[in-house]
Amino acid sequence: MESWIERVREEKKDLDSKIAKLEIFMQDVPNNLSISIHSMYLLSEQLVVMKRYSYILGERIKEGERK
């Protein structure tokens, strides 16, 4: 049976991969004029929240490893 910390590690790994893909996409947005300013704003807000969530998962992992 997989421990909770392993599940959190996997979740963080998946999230970090999505963060990297979103960052790459956002860097290419100037070349893609089909995205609205509002959509770009929403994507940037989403990225902030995803990074915060990744940080929190990392802190949970650190705490779990100390026990």
C-alpha angles and dihedrals in degrees: 000000000000115000122235091249091056090051091050091048090052092047091051092047091052092045093049089052090053090048091054092049092049091049090052091048092050092051088056095048095097086064091049108065093177093085118088125229089245091054090049090051091051092049091051091050089048090052091052091052093046091052091049091050090050090052091051092049089050091052091050090051092050091050092047091051091053092060 
